[in-house]
Amino acid sequence: MTSQPAKTRKRGISRQQILETAIALADSEGLAACNMRRIAQGLDVEAMSLYNHVANKDALLDGMAELVLATIPLPPEPAERWQDELRALAVAYRQMLYAHPALLPLLATRPINMTAIPAILARVLEALARVGLSDMQQRHAANALAGMVLGLALQYIGAPHVAIPPEQPPPTPTAPTARYIHTMPPQAQADDDFAFGLDTFITGLERMQVRAMAD
């Protein structure tokens, strides 16, 4: 009677491990590489075992977006001034986006379950509440801030600038649109654009606060 080889115990995996592996794969090879087969290879498991934790590709993508948002490195304590708090949170969000450039299209197009990212959401809303905004105004302001940070990140690291042919003549002073195109800021100007957008956003909130206090 021949003996049967001992069965190898299957390795256990978790949803967190799947999402982390998928994010690492996207970081190294791009979002298109994130399929169940490649993720399973990275975890040394069968692809079908992943479906015990993520129902389908949409659930995988949603989970990836939620995980990177939930792991934004927040300052340990809120800043004393709401202006400084919003600046710190915006910078932390931007740092995460620059750390995961392949995920920018995902974050820009997938509906985000806001209850999955309570830490940063609570900090943003708390800072906006100190401005004196209503609940609806807080929602509008939070969306505007997130959109500004994400939009600029998409502009600079999500889509490279188109080079202007050197033989093309310079624009005339009567062509403002052409002047803008020819003077499109290089990648190094991303920090300046971010700072300008954040300053403008905070200045607008300060004016709203003054008006609210005067009423």
Beta strands, then each sheet from edge to edge (+ up, - down):
end
